[in-house]
Amino acid sequence: MAKVANTEEYFSTLADRFEVDAAKGVTATMQYSLSGDGGGDWVVTIDDGAFKGAETGTSEKPTLHIMMDAAKFIEMANGDLDGRKAFLTRKLKVKGNIALAQKMQKFFPQG
């Protein structure tokens, strides 16, 4: 998968990146709150292993809430920053289903 240049490109290409087989049985709403230049709020929805979309905005009760600087998020999405390392160094903050956060790399592979 090609690398992305910014958050808009990342979220607009999620449907193309989505690995259906890896998401079997997953139903989740993921809230992304990205700060800094190029940041914003996005909601990504998966329903029983099917990608339902990514849109700007917020979710009242997300299954998983990811908070991060937008530039660092793009580094992570492109495979230039390890998600575990980002979490341990507090560059990535996660609320909610931590197991889902770990599994996401399988159904939204890095660039």
PyMOL commands that set and color helices and strands:
alter all, ss='L'
color gray80, all
select helices_A, chain A and resi 7-12+14-17+21-23+70-77+83-88+98-107
alter helices_A, ss='H'
color red, helices_A
select strands_A, chain A and resi 28-35+40-47+50-56+64-69+92-96
alter strands_A, ss='S'
color yellow, strands_A
deselect
rebuild
show_as cartoon
